């Protein structure tokens, strides 16, 4: 079983569309994260949830809205997609916000045309 | 946020030790030093972390300078599977509020020759 899974793996869409990326972890972890990795391979945190509560919210356009229906899921909804949103998005989880080891999903490659 | 500096790339031969350096001269006294690696087309994978003392685990060893301004990740015997980008990251402790996030740099791309 995959510990942290994301769907879809690839997402190609037009500018202006709205899309969602889903993430699920079966590790029983309390904390989940969304990261964005740009074309230069620079990885930047976007959001973090602990027990469904938002604990980290970086300077991200409000077109990005995370939703955590339960501890095992953290979805990312993106409105009005722009060319600059093209990147690989990684979901991750950790046992708690103070635990050092984060487990990453395989990533979702988003291409905005 | 304190930042890290790593060489862009390094090369090693299979079954030889590899020393991956990292400078973090602006580290604060309570920042943890983390190492992750990212294999091609995969998500990052935790390798090791430490605060002041050297650390060992099944994957690698972490040597931390006495002044904590630099650290070195040591792979004792490189394998082809170790070819990846290695990230040295600092993390503030939980009581730093929102700043407990990981601050990622661009990492070192390690090539392993057979």
gemmi code that builds the backbone of each chain (N, CA, C; Angstrom):
import gemmi

chains = {
    "A": [
        ("UNK", (0.835, -1.207, 0.000), (0.000, 0.000, 0.000), (0.864, 1.248, 0.000)),
        ("UNK", (0.469, 2.242, -0.816), (1.210, 3.486, -0.867), (0.905, 4.298, 0.386)),
        ("UNK", (1.958, 4.840, 1.043), (1.756, 5.560, 2.290), (1.052, 6.896, 2.054)),
        ("UNK", (1.582, 7.679, 1.108), (0.994, 8.965, 0.742), (0.715, 8.912, -0.757)),
        ("UNK", (-0.550, 9.045, -1.108), (-0.912, 8.960, -2.516), (-1.562, 10.252, -2.971)),
        ("UNK", (-1.360, 10.572, -4.236), (-1.926, 11.776, -4.820), (-2.597, 11.419, -6.139)),
        ("UNK", (-3.692, 12.116, -6.424), (-4.329, 11.975, -7.730), (-4.774, 13.338, -8.226)),
        ("UNK", (-4.619, 13.604, -9.507), (-3.986, 12.725, -10.501), (-2.467, 12.864, -10.477)),
        ("UNK", (-1.781, 12.028, -11.209), (-0.323, 12.134, -11.306), (0.064, 13.233, -12.302)),
        ("UNK", (-0.727, 13.362, -13.359), (-0.507, 14.413, -14.356), (-1.818, 15.161, -14.550)),
        ("UNK", (-1.708, 16.473, -14.762), (-2.891, 17.305, -14.956), (-2.517, 18.385, -15.966)),
        ("UNK", (-3.168, 18.344, -17.121), (-2.941, 19.346, -18.158), (-4.252, 20.084, -18.356)),
        ("UNK", (-4.205, 21.412, -18.290), (-5.445, 22.166, -18.352), (-5.187, 23.537, -18.963)),
        ("UNK", (-6.264, 24.224, -19.290), (-6.169, 25.548, -19.893), (-6.175, 26.620, -18.813)),
        ("UNK", (-5.580, 27.754, -19.150), (-5.622, 28.921, -18.267), (-7.068, 29.274, -17.939)),
        ("UNK", (-7.296, 29.669, -16.710), (-8.625, 30.105, -16.309), (-9.496, 28.997, -15.733)),
        ("UNK", (-9.096, 27.746, -15.941), (-9.885, 26.625, -15.393), (-9.684, 26.482, -13.895)),
        ("UNK", (-10.586, 25.723, -13.270), (-10.470, 25.369, -11.853), (-10.184, 23.875, -11.770)),
        ("UNK", (-9.220, 23.495, -10.930), (-8.871, 22.078, -10.798), (-8.573, 21.736, -9.347)),
        ("UNK", (-8.662, 20.447, -9.043), (-8.342, 19.962, -7.696), (-7.345, 18.833, -7.763)),
        ("UNK", (-6.498, 18.767, -6.737), (-5.570, 17.654, -6.557), (-5.903, 17.033, -5.201)),
        ("UNK", (-5.957, 15.702, -5.187), (-6.332, 15.028, -3.943), (-5.117, 14.336, -3.333)),
        ("UNK", (-5.107, 14.270, -2.010), (-4.025, 13.594, -1.299), (-4.601, 12.784, -0.159)),
        ("UNK", (-4.089, 11.588, -0.005), (-4.511, 10.709, 1.081), (-3.293, 10.045, 1.697)),
        ("UNK", (-3.281, 9.922, 3.013), (-2.213, 9.182, 3.682), (-2.826, 8.123, 4.585)),
        ("UNK", (-2.203, 6.945, 4.559), (-2.715, 5.831, 5.374), (-1.754, 5.490, 6.502)),
        ("UNK", (-0.993, 6.504, 6.942), (0.000, 6.296, 7.992), (-0.528, 6.631, 9.373)),
        ("UNK", (-1.745, 7.140, 9.439), (-2.300, 7.553, 10.723), (-1.683, 8.844, 11.244)),
        ("UNK", (-1.078, 9.627, 10.363), (-0.440, 10.873, 10.770), (-1.458, 11.971, 11.037)),
        ("UNK", (-1.051, 12.924, 11.904), (-1.928, 14.046, 12.238), (-1.691, 15.262, 11.347)),
        ("UNK", (-0.493, 15.374, 10.746), (-0.112, 16.597, 10.036), (0.105, 16.314, 8.551)),
        ("UNK", (-0.433, 17.198, 7.719), (-0.260, 17.065, 6.274), (0.155, 18.398, 5.674)),
        ("UNK", (0.814, 18.334, 4.517), (1.415, 19.514, 3.895), (1.181, 19.506, 2.382)),
        ("UNK", (1.186, 20.700, 1.818), (1.293, 20.854, 0.366), (2.538, 21.667, 0.055)),
        ("UNK", (3.341, 21.158, -0.910), (4.523, 21.837, -1.394), (4.392, 22.067, -2.898)),
        ("UNK", (5.072, 23.120, -3.376), (5.149, 23.370, -4.811), (6.621, 23.322, -5.219)),
        ("UNK", (6.928, 22.549, -6.282), (8.292, 22.492, -6.794), (8.302, 23.067, -8.207)),
        ("UNK", (9.012, 24.172, -8.392), (8.999, 24.834, -9.693), (10.008, 24.197, -10.648)),
        ("UNK", (10.139, 24.802, -11.816), (10.982, 24.217, -12.865), (12.460, 24.186, -12.484)),
        ("UNK", (12.851, 25.038, -11.529), (14.242, 25.037, -11.064), (14.435, 24.067, -9.916)),
        ("UNK", (13.442, 23.258, -9.645), (13.485, 22.241, -8.591), (13.485, 22.838, -7.189)),
        ("UNK", (13.074, 24.104, -7.058), (13.010, 24.730, -5.753), (11.698, 24.321, -5.082)),
        ("UNK", (11.792, 23.748, -3.889), (10.619, 23.218, -3.195), (10.176, 24.210, -2.126)),
        ("UNK", (8.911, 24.613, -2.170), (8.431, 25.623, -1.233), (7.131, 25.159, -0.594)),
        ("UNK", (7.053, 25.304, 0.734), (5.832, 24.884, 1.404), (4.715, 25.876, 1.103)),
        ("UNK", (3.506, 25.368, 0.966), (2.339, 26.215, 0.736), (1.451, 26.216, 1.985)),
        ("UNK", (1.062, 25.051, 2.417), (0.126, 24.927, 3.539), (0.505, 23.730, 4.399)),
        ("UNK", (0.053, 23.795, 5.671), (0.142, 22.637, 6.526), (-1.092, 22.583, 7.417)),
        ("UNK", (-1.615, 21.385, 7.596), (-2.767, 21.160, 8.466), (-2.359, 20.170, 9.554)),
        ("UNK", (-2.839, 20.423, 10.776), (-2.665, 19.478, 11.860), (-4.038, 19.159, 12.427)),
        ("UNK", (-4.429, 17.897, 12.373), (-5.765, 17.519, 12.846), (-6.858, 18.385, 12.221)),
        ("UNK", (-6.763, 18.582, 10.939), (-7.731, 19.334, 10.134), (-7.683, 20.841, 10.376)),
        ("UNK", (-6.715, 21.301, 11.168), (-6.612, 22.735, 11.429), (-5.422, 23.309, 10.686)),
        ("UNK", (-5.609, 24.436, 10.017), (-4.539, 25.077, 9.268), (-3.502, 25.649, 10.231)),
        ("UNK", (-2.227, 25.229, 10.090), (-1.179, 25.732, 10.973), (-0.086, 26.484, 10.232)),
        ("UNK", (0.065, 26.243, 8.954), (1.020, 26.995, 8.150), (0.307, 27.451, 6.886)),
        ("UNK", (0.380, 28.748, 6.612), (-0.242, 29.299, 5.415), (0.742, 30.321, 4.859)),
        ("UNK", (1.522, 29.873, 3.895), (2.531, 30.748, 3.324), (1.867, 31.778, 2.411)),
        ("UNK", (2.682, 32.662, 1.860), (2.149, 33.708, 0.973), (1.777, 33.063, -0.349)),
        ("UNK", (0.568, 32.564, -0.379), (0.068, 31.864, -1.562), (-1.152, 32.628, -2.053)),
        ("UNK", (-1.305, 32.811, -3.371), (-2.512, 33.502, -3.858), (-3.775, 32.829, -3.336)),
        ("UNK", (-4.797, 33.635, -3.068), (-6.014, 33.036, -2.511), (-6.794, 32.231, -3.537)),
        ("UNK", (-6.258, 32.107, -4.752), (-6.833, 31.157, -5.720), (-6.581, 29.711, -5.276)),
        ("UNK", (-5.616, 29.537, -4.367), (-5.309, 28.204, -3.855), (-6.065, 28.017, -2.540)),
        ("UNK", (-6.863, 26.965, -2.467), (-7.588, 26.728, -1.225), (-7.456, 25.261, -0.829)),
        ("UNK", (-6.785, 25.014, 0.294), (-6.697, 23.646, 0.791), (-7.964, 23.278, 1.550)),
        ("UNK", (-8.268, 21.984, 1.549), (-9.416, 21.502, 2.309), (-9.039, 20.168, 2.929)),
        ("UNK", (-9.302, 20.040, 4.228), (-8.975, 18.799, 4.920), (-10.248, 18.220, 5.513)),
        ("UNK", (-10.916, 17.320, 4.801), (-12.173, 16.751, 5.314), (-11.962, 15.857, 6.527)),
        ("UNK", (-10.808, 15.252, 6.627), (-10.438, 14.455, 7.794), (-8.921, 14.380, 7.852)),
        ("UNK", (-8.405, 13.777, 8.924), (-6.950, 13.780, 9.134), (-6.187, 13.090, 8.012)),
        ("UNK", (-6.822, 12.161, 7.325), (-6.131, 11.360, 6.319), (-6.126, 12.007, 4.941)),
        ("UNK", (-6.851, 13.099, 4.791), (-6.981, 13.705, 3.466), (-6.702, 15.204, 3.510)),
        ("UNK", (-5.960, 15.659, 2.497), (-5.749, 17.093, 2.323), (-5.772, 17.370, 0.826)),
        ("UNK", (-6.829, 18.051, 0.405), (-6.998, 18.332, -1.012), (-6.611, 19.774, -1.299)),
        ("UNK", (-6.235, 20.015, -2.559), (-5.840, 21.368, -2.971), (-6.677, 21.773, -4.167)),
        ("UNK", (-7.440, 22.847, -3.999), (-8.265, 23.341, -5.092), (-7.646, 24.637, -5.611)),
        ("UNK", (-7.548, 24.741, -6.924), (-6.934, 25.926, -7.526), (-7.940, 26.554, -8.502)),
        ("UNK", (-8.290, 27.801, -8.250), (-9.209, 28.537, -9.132), (-8.440, 29.351, -10.147)),
        ("UNK", (-9.071, 29.590, -11.283), (-8.535, 30.518, -12.298), (-7.053, 30.269, -12.558)),
        ("UNK", (-6.739, 29.081, -13.000), (-5.343, 28.680, -13.182), (-4.585, 29.621, -14.109)),
        ("UNK", (-3.329, 29.883, -13.741), (-2.450, 30.750, -14.520), (-1.227, 29.947, -14.985)),
        ("UNK", (-0.541, 30.500, -15.998), (0.634, 29.809, -16.534), (1.664, 29.533, -15.439)),
        ("UNK", (1.822, 30.481, -14.533), (2.814, 30.352, -13.465), (2.495, 29.293, -12.431)),
        ("UNK", (1.295, 28.738, -12.519), (0.946, 27.665, -11.589), (1.509, 26.325, -12.034)),
        ("UNK", (2.038, 26.285, -13.238), (2.633, 25.038, -13.743), (3.806, 24.654, -12.858)),
        ("UNK", (3.755, 23.440, -12.313), (4.772, 22.991, -11.361), (4.431, 21.556, -10.972)),
        ("UNK", (5.278, 20.988, -10.124), (4.936, 19.707, -9.513), (4.501, 19.995, -8.083)),
        ("UNK", (3.353, 19.485, -7.704), (2.812, 19.702, -6.370), (2.949, 18.413, -5.575)),
        ("UNK", (3.574, 18.540, -4.393), (3.778, 17.379, -3.534), (2.957, 17.513, -2.267)),
        ("UNK", (2.325, 16.430, -1.904), (1.667, 16.308, -0.628), (2.603, 15.539, 0.299)),
        ("UNK", (2.574, 15.853, 1.580), (3.415, 15.145, 2.542), (2.659, 15.022, 3.856)),
        ("UNK", (3.118, 14.117, 4.707), (2.525, 13.992, 6.034), (3.615, 13.700, 7.049)),
        ("UNK", (3.322, 13.999, 8.309), (4.213, 13.640, 9.401), (3.354, 13.281, 10.604)),
        ("UNK", (3.966, 12.581, 11.544), (3.223, 12.092, 12.698), (2.553, 13.247, 13.436)),
        ("UNK", (3.251, 14.369, 13.509), (2.722, 15.562, 14.146), (3.555, 16.735, 13.689)),
        ("UNK", (3.205, 17.949, 14.076), (3.946, 19.126, 13.609), (5.352, 19.224, 14.177)),
        ("UNK", (5.643, 18.489, 15.276), (6.983, 18.577, 15.831), (7.848, 17.407, 15.396)),
        ("UNK", (7.270, 16.447, 14.663), (8.039, 15.291, 14.237), (8.870, 15.640, 13.021)),
        ("UNK", (10.071, 15.118, 12.982), (11.030, 15.570, 11.988), (10.908, 14.897, 10.633)),
        ("UNK", (10.351, 13.707, 10.586), (10.327, 12.991, 9.328), (9.016, 13.231, 8.603)),
        ("UNK", (9.120, 13.788, 7.418), (7.944, 13.965, 6.569), (7.975, 12.918, 5.460)),
        ("UNK", (6.807, 12.360, 5.170), (6.658, 11.367, 4.110), (5.961, 12.040, 2.929)),
        ("UNK", (6.581, 11.955, 1.774), (6.070, 12.646, 0.604), (5.336, 11.708, -0.347)),
        ("UNK", (4.345, 12.270, -1.028), (3.676, 11.556, -2.101), (4.501, 11.625, -3.379)),
        ("UNK", (4.027, 10.987, -4.447), (4.788, 10.922, -5.698), (4.726, 12.201, -6.526)),
        ("UNK", (3.843, 13.125, -6.144), (3.759, 14.390, -6.871), (2.684, 14.395, -7.950)),
        ("UNK", (2.179, 15.590, -8.229), (1.233, 15.824, -9.331), (1.841, 16.891, -10.223)),
        ("UNK", (2.103, 16.527, -11.475), (2.676, 17.490, -12.407), (1.531, 18.243, -13.077)),
        ("UNK", (1.412, 19.525, -12.771), (0.367, 20.380, -13.327), (0.950, 21.227, -14.452)),
        ("UNK", (0.338, 21.155, -15.610), (0.753, 21.974, -16.753), (-0.427, 22.833, -17.169)),
        ("UNK", (-0.234, 24.135, -17.149), (-1.282, 25.070, -17.543), (-0.908, 25.644, -18.914)),
        ("UNK", (-1.806, 25.471, -19.862), (-1.526, 25.918, -21.242), (-2.193, 27.257, -21.555)),
    ],
    "B": [
        ("UNK", (14.538, 33.883, 7.626), (14.771, 32.445, 7.727), (16.208, 32.127, 7.369)),
        ("UNK", (16.845, 31.288, 8.185), (18.218, 30.884, 7.919), (18.261, 30.022, 6.665)),
        ("UNK", (19.327, 30.189, 5.877), (19.432, 29.480, 4.605), (20.646, 28.566, 4.597)),
        ("UNK", (20.644, 27.647, 3.650), (21.753, 26.710, 3.491), (22.385, 26.884, 2.119)),
        ("UNK", (23.682, 26.539, 2.034), (24.411, 26.601, 0.770), (25.052, 25.255, 0.513)),
        ("UNK", (24.779, 24.711, -0.674), (25.333, 23.407, -1.041), (25.928, 23.493, -2.446)),
        ("UNK", (26.924, 22.642, -2.749), (27.415, 22.605, -4.142), (26.289, 22.139, -5.065)),
        ("UNK", (26.287, 22.657, -6.290), (25.220, 22.287, -7.227), (25.258, 20.805, -7.549)),
        ("UNK", (26.479, 20.271, -7.723), (26.571, 18.866, -8.120), (27.844, 18.239, -7.581)),
        ("UNK", (27.793, 16.920, -7.426), (28.956, 16.142, -7.025), (28.905, 14.800, -7.732)),
        ("UNK", (30.068, 14.169, -7.798), (30.158, 12.877, -8.469), (30.890, 11.901, -7.556)),
        ("UNK", (30.479, 10.643, -7.629), (31.130, 9.628, -6.815), (31.183, 8.331, -7.608)),
        ("UNK", (32.001, 7.421, -7.129), (32.042, 6.085, -7.712), (31.315, 5.118, -6.792)),
        ("UNK", (30.740, 4.110, -7.429), (29.999, 3.112, -6.662), (30.905, 2.470, -5.612)),
        ("UNK", (30.308, 2.217, -4.454), (30.952, 1.564, -3.323), (32.004, 2.420, -2.628)),
        ("UNK", (32.139, 3.684, -2.999), (33.037, 4.595, -2.298), (32.219, 5.496, -1.375)),
        ("UNK", (32.852, 6.029, -0.326), (32.110, 6.944, 0.550), (31.888, 8.289, -0.144)),
        ("UNK", (30.821, 8.947, 0.243), (30.485, 10.257, -0.306), (30.269, 11.217, 0.854)),
        ("UNK", (30.885, 12.398, 0.750), (30.707, 13.438, 1.768), (30.033, 14.632, 1.109)),
        ("UNK", (28.813, 14.899, 1.502), (28.049, 16.001, 0.925), (28.049, 17.163, 1.915)),
        ("UNK", (28.679, 18.300, 1.536), (28.778, 19.403, 2.495), (27.588, 20.353, 2.437)),
        ("UNK", (27.385, 21.054, 3.541), (26.321, 22.058, 3.615), (26.785, 23.175, 4.556)),
        ("UNK", (26.680, 24.412, 4.088), (26.983, 25.561, 4.942), (25.702, 26.215, 5.396)),
        ("UNK", (25.629, 26.518, 6.663), (24.460, 27.227, 7.215), (24.960, 28.184, 8.276)),
        ("UNK", (25.676, 29.216, 7.808), (26.368, 30.123, 8.733), (25.407, 30.977, 9.553)),
        ("UNK", (24.144, 31.140, 9.085), (23.188, 31.973, 9.831), (22.248, 31.132, 10.691)),
        ("UNK", (22.608, 29.894, 10.934), (21.751, 29.008, 11.735), (21.562, 29.584, 13.133)),
        ("UNK", (20.355, 29.447, 13.652), (20.134, 29.896, 15.024), (20.338, 28.722, 15.969)),
        ("UNK", (20.440, 29.029, 17.237), (20.808, 28.007, 18.209), (19.842, 26.856, 18.332)),
        ("UNK", (18.591, 27.072, 17.900), (17.587, 26.023, 18.072), (17.134, 25.410, 16.760)),
        ("UNK", (17.739, 25.809, 15.639), (17.371, 25.220, 14.339), (17.903, 23.798, 14.234)),
        ("UNK", (17.028, 22.890, 13.788), (17.450, 21.528, 13.477), (17.984, 21.473, 12.042)),
        ("UNK", (18.940, 20.585, 11.803), (19.493, 20.369, 10.462), (18.901, 19.068, 9.925)),
        ("UNK", (18.245, 19.191, 8.794), (17.613, 18.027, 8.174), (18.258, 17.743, 6.834)),
        ("UNK", (18.261, 16.490, 6.435), (18.645, 16.104, 5.087), (17.546, 15.241, 4.484)),
        ("UNK", (17.182, 15.600, 3.273), (16.254, 14.815, 2.472), (16.928, 14.550, 1.133)),
        ("UNK", (16.429, 13.557, 0.423), (16.913, 13.360, -0.930), (15.730, 13.112, -1.856)),
        ("UNK", (15.924, 13.420, -3.117), (14.854, 13.246, -4.097), (15.405, 12.488, -5.292)),
        ("UNK", (14.926, 11.260, -5.444), (15.304, 10.465, -6.610), (14.533, 10.990, -7.815)),
        ("UNK", (15.034, 10.732, -9.021), (14.366, 11.265, -10.223), (12.889, 10.873, -10.280)),
        ("UNK", (12.065, 11.881, -10.552), (10.611, 11.701, -10.719), (9.920, 11.134, -9.481)),
        ("UNK", (10.491, 11.363, -8.312), (9.844, 10.910, -7.079), (9.745, 12.061, -6.093)),
        ("UNK", (8.971, 11.853, -5.055), (8.898, 12.832, -3.983), (10.132, 12.751, -3.102)),
        ("UNK", (10.440, 13.819, -2.362), (11.577, 13.778, -1.437), (11.415, 12.680, -0.396)),
        ("UNK", (12.573, 12.234, 0.096), (12.611, 11.143, 1.074), (13.504, 11.586, 2.226)),
        ("UNK", (13.020, 11.421, 3.449), (13.798, 11.789, 4.625), (15.058, 10.936, 4.718)),
        ("UNK", (16.183, 11.580, 5.066), (17.427, 10.834, 5.244), (17.842, 10.828, 6.709)),
        ("UNK", (17.998, 12.011, 7.304), (18.523, 12.090, 8.655), (18.329, 13.508, 9.174)),
        ("UNK", (18.390, 13.698, 10.488), (18.391, 15.044, 11.048), (19.185, 15.066, 12.346)),
        ("UNK", (19.611, 16.265, 12.731), (20.354, 16.411, 13.974), (20.292, 17.841, 14.468)),
        ("UNK", (20.764, 18.027, 15.703), (20.768, 19.373, 16.291), (22.204, 19.798, 16.590)),
        ("UNK", (22.907, 19.042, 17.431), (24.285, 19.393, 17.774), (25.239, 18.216, 17.613)),
        ("UNK", (24.796, 17.042, 18.032), (25.689, 15.877, 17.995), (25.613, 15.178, 16.647)),
        ("UNK", (26.692, 14.459, 16.324), (26.675, 13.637, 15.111), (25.630, 12.538, 15.255)),
        ("UNK", (25.042, 12.142, 14.129), (23.943, 11.180, 14.133), (24.224, 10.092, 13.102)),
        ("UNK", (23.798, 8.896, 13.405), (23.912, 7.784, 12.446), (22.573, 7.095, 12.329)),
        ("UNK", (22.226, 6.668, 11.127), (21.094, 5.760, 10.955), (21.420, 4.794, 9.829)),
        ("UNK", (20.448, 4.004, 9.434), (20.743, 2.950, 8.458), (21.080, 3.513, 7.090)),
        ("UNK", (20.673, 4.747, 6.841), (20.902, 5.320, 5.518), (22.215, 6.089, 5.432)),
        ("UNK", (22.544, 6.826, 6.494), (23.685, 7.748, 6.389), (24.155, 8.174, 7.774)),
        ("UNK", (25.201, 8.999, 7.774), (25.660, 9.648, 8.997), (25.647, 11.147, 8.765)),
        ("UNK", (25.418, 11.884, 9.840), (25.415, 13.338, 9.782), (26.461, 13.849, 10.746)),
        ("UNK", (27.452, 14.584, 10.194), (28.492, 15.179, 11.016), (28.237, 16.680, 11.085)),
        ("UNK", (28.082, 17.196, 12.307), (27.755, 18.609, 12.518), (28.969, 19.297, 13.124)),
        ("UNK", (29.378, 20.399, 12.519), (30.530, 21.146, 13.038), (30.229, 21.656, 14.437)),
        ("UNK", (31.291, 21.869, 15.190), (31.116, 22.289, 16.583), (30.391, 23.627, 16.687)),
        ("UNK", (30.663, 24.544, 15.747), (29.973, 25.837, 15.771), (28.628, 25.792, 15.060)),
        ("UNK", (28.271, 24.645, 14.523), (26.993, 24.370, 13.832), (26.821, 25.181, 12.552)),
        ("UNK", (27.868, 25.817, 12.077), (27.725, 26.610, 10.861), (27.859, 25.764, 9.604)),
        ("UNK", (28.152, 24.512, 9.754), (28.219, 23.614, 8.604), (27.942, 22.186, 9.058)),
        ("UNK", (27.573, 21.359, 8.085), (27.363, 19.939, 8.378), (27.719, 19.140, 7.129)),
        ("UNK", (27.900, 17.840, 7.316), (28.253, 16.966, 6.205), (27.427, 15.689, 6.286)),
        ("UNK", (26.777, 15.368, 5.192), (26.070, 14.091, 5.105), (27.030, 13.069, 4.530)),
        ("UNK", (27.140, 11.941, 5.180), (28.083, 10.913, 4.751), (27.320, 9.661, 4.334)),
        ("UNK", (27.488, 9.294, 3.076), (27.001, 7.994, 2.602), (28.209, 7.074, 2.612)),
        ("UNK", (28.164, 6.004, 3.373), (29.371, 5.227, 3.622), (29.824, 4.429, 2.403)),
        ("UNK", (28.860, 3.908, 1.642), (29.198, 3.187, 0.413), (28.138, 3.514, -0.612)),
        ("UNK", (28.487, 4.374, -1.551), (27.487, 4.821, -2.528), (27.066, 3.673, -3.427)),
        ("UNK", (25.787, 3.632, -3.727), (25.256, 2.689, -4.712), (24.603, 3.497, -5.820)),
        ("UNK", (24.296, 2.834, -6.923), (23.665, 3.527, -8.048), (22.331, 4.122, -7.616)),
        ("UNK", (21.671, 3.464, -6.676), (20.382, 3.932, -6.196), (20.478, 5.232, -5.390)),
        ("UNK", (21.708, 5.587, -4.980), (21.887, 6.815, -4.216), (21.967, 8.055, -5.098)),
        ("UNK", (21.953, 7.887, -6.414), (21.966, 9.036, -7.320), (20.660, 9.808, -7.135)),
        ("UNK", (20.781, 11.047, -6.680), (19.598, 11.828, -6.329), (20.039, 13.261, -6.058)),
        ("UNK", (19.047, 14.119, -5.807), (19.348, 15.467, -5.320), (19.225, 15.432, -3.804)),
        ("UNK", (20.258, 15.882, -3.122), (20.298, 15.866, -1.655), (20.099, 17.286, -1.136)),
        ("UNK", (19.098, 17.431, -0.279), (18.745, 18.743, 0.262), (19.154, 18.826, 1.728)),
        ("UNK", (19.841, 19.903, 2.047), (20.179, 20.233, 3.436), (19.218, 21.346, 3.843)),
        ("UNK", (18.496, 21.141, 4.932), (17.394, 22.043, 5.275), (17.466, 22.382, 6.751)),
        ("UNK", (17.105, 23.615, 7.084), (17.021, 23.992, 8.487), (15.552, 24.088, 8.889)),
        ("UNK", (15.267, 23.750, 10.129), (13.905, 23.873, 10.627), (13.900, 24.444, 12.028)),
        ("UNK", (13.093, 25.469, 12.191), (12.963, 26.080, 13.516), (12.146, 25.154, 14.409)),
        ("UNK", (12.324, 25.240, 15.731), (11.552, 24.393, 16.630), (10.095, 24.805, 16.666)),
        ("UNK", (9.247, 23.982, 17.251), (7.802, 24.182, 17.251), (7.423, 25.516, 17.876)),
        ("UNK", (8.131, 25.932, 18.941), (7.723, 27.162, 19.611), (8.093, 28.412, 18.826)),
        ("UNK", (8.629, 28.221, 17.594), (8.902, 29.385, 16.740), (7.664, 29.751, 15.944)),
        ("UNK", (6.542, 29.132, 16.284), (5.300, 29.455, 15.597), (5.327, 28.978, 14.163)),
        ("UNK", (4.833, 29.821, 13.273), (4.739, 29.422, 11.874), (6.086, 29.111, 11.267)),
        ("UNK", (7.168, 29.600, 11.843), (8.471, 29.421, 11.240), (9.056, 28.045, 11.459)),
        ("UNK", (8.260, 27.121, 11.946), (8.774, 25.765, 12.100), (8.788, 25.003, 10.779)),
        ("UNK", (8.407, 25.655, 9.716), (8.419, 24.991, 8.424), (9.849, 24.706, 7.977)),
        ("UNK", (9.991, 23.763, 7.042), (11.278, 23.461, 6.424), (11.568, 24.491, 5.343)),
        ("UNK", (12.791, 25.014, 5.320), (13.209, 25.956, 4.285), (14.155, 25.208, 3.355)),
        ("UNK", (13.710, 24.934, 2.154), (14.475, 24.121, 1.206), (15.350, 24.994, 0.317)),
        ("UNK", (16.566, 24.516, 0.026), (17.430, 25.139, -0.977), (17.325, 24.358, -2.273)),
        ("UNK", (18.350, 24.509, -3.125), (18.335, 23.822, -4.418), (19.031, 22.471, -4.380)),
        ("UNK", (19.730, 22.169, -3.299), (20.312, 20.852, -3.132), (21.537, 20.577, -3.969)),
        ("UNK", (22.115, 19.401, -3.743), (23.273, 18.906, -4.498), (22.841, 17.702, -5.302)),
        ("UNK", (23.066, 17.763, -6.608), (22.751, 16.625, -7.466), (23.936, 15.663, -7.450)),
        ("UNK", (23.720, 14.471, -6.905), (24.794, 13.485, -6.785), (24.691, 12.466, -7.910)),
        ("UNK", (25.771, 12.332, -8.675), (25.865, 11.290, -9.702), (26.768, 10.185, -9.169)),
        ("UNK", (26.369, 8.942, -9.375), (27.162, 7.793, -8.916), (27.572, 6.988, -10.144)),
        ("UNK", (28.868, 6.862, -10.330), (29.398, 6.128, -11.478), (29.597, 4.652, -11.142)),
        ("UNK", (29.199, 3.759, -12.074), (29.385, 2.323, -11.814), (30.851, 1.929, -11.842)),
    ],
}
model = gemmi.Model(1)
for chain_id, residues in chains.items():
    chain = gemmi.Chain(chain_id)
    for i, (resn, *xyz) in enumerate(residues, 1):
        res = gemmi.Residue()
        res.name, res.seqid = resn, gemmi.SeqId(i, " ")
        for name, pos in zip(("N", "CA", "C"), xyz):
            atom = gemmi.Atom()
            atom.name, atom.element = name, gemmi.Element(name[0])
            atom.pos, atom.b_iso = gemmi.Position(*pos), 0.0
            res.add_atom(atom)
        chain.add_residue(res)
    model.add_chain(chain)
structure = gemmi.Structure()
structure.add_model(model)
structure.setup_entities()
